[in-house]
Amino acid sequence: MGNDNVVKFANRRLQILPTAYRQSYAHCQVEVQLRLDNTLVVSYEGQLLRTRPAPDEAPVLRKQTAMAITEREARQPLKPASSHPWKQSVFR
């Protein structure tokens, strides 16, 4: 279990949701069971925990962000029109 409440098992990442018992399960030892219907069940001290698919890992997110930045940089910068207030003279 990592700092981000994510457990990795069978090439899948599950995020543990907070419960009334604990807000965070970071660094706890949890039990992960792969059921016959190919679902994963996570338990802590005999108590089943609610999970959801975890977001992508940081390197994947960094790559997606870098691609978005390069797409933005590829666009031509916008130039204000000649009638824009910034283009007007201070003295009239």
N, C-alpha and C positions, 0 to 999 in steps of 0.2 A: 504494500500500500504506500503510495507516494504522498507528498505534501499536498497535492491537489485533490485528494480523495478519489484517485483513479487507481483501479486495479487492472492489471493486464493478465489475460489468460487466453490461450488458444488463439493467438493473433487477434484478439478482440480487446477493446478497452471499455470498461464500465466505470461510470462515475457514481459514487455512493452518495445518496441524498441525505441531508440532515434528518435526524429523528428527534423525538422528545427526550430520548435517553442521552444522545450525544449530538453535538453540532458537527464535529469533525472526527473522522476515523483515521487521520493521518498517522502513519507509522504503527498502526495496530495490525495485529495478525488476524486476518479474516479467512474464512473457509469458503472456497469457491467450488461449486459442484456443477458438472456438466451433465444435464439431464438427458434422457433418451430422446426427447423431442428436440435436442440440440439447443436448448436454452441454458443460460447460466444463472445460477442462484448463488447469492452471496449471503453468508451468515456471520455473525459476530456473537460469541458466547451463547450459541444456540438460538439467537434471535435473527430471523430473516430480515434482510435490509432491502430497502427500495433502491433500485438502480435505474440508470438511463444510459444510452450510448454516450461515451465521452467525446468532447470536441477533439479536433485534430491536435496533434502534438505541435510544439512550438516551431520546429524546423519547417513543417508543412505550412503553418500559418505565416511564417516569415517569408516563404517563397511566394505565397499568394499575395501578401502585402507588397512585396517587391514588384511583382507583375503589375499590380494596380498602379503603383507609383510610376513605373515606366510608361504605362498607357497614358497617364495624365501628362507626363513630360512630353510625349509625342504630339500632343495637341498644340496648336498655335496659340500663343498668348493673346488675350483679348486687348485691343487698344480702345481707349475711350473715344467717343465721337468728338468732333470739333466743338459741338455745342455743350459738351460735358462741363459741369461747374469747375472742375479742376483745370480745365484748359482755358478758362476765362481769365482775363487779366484782373488783378486786384484793383487797379485804378481804372476808373471809367470816366 
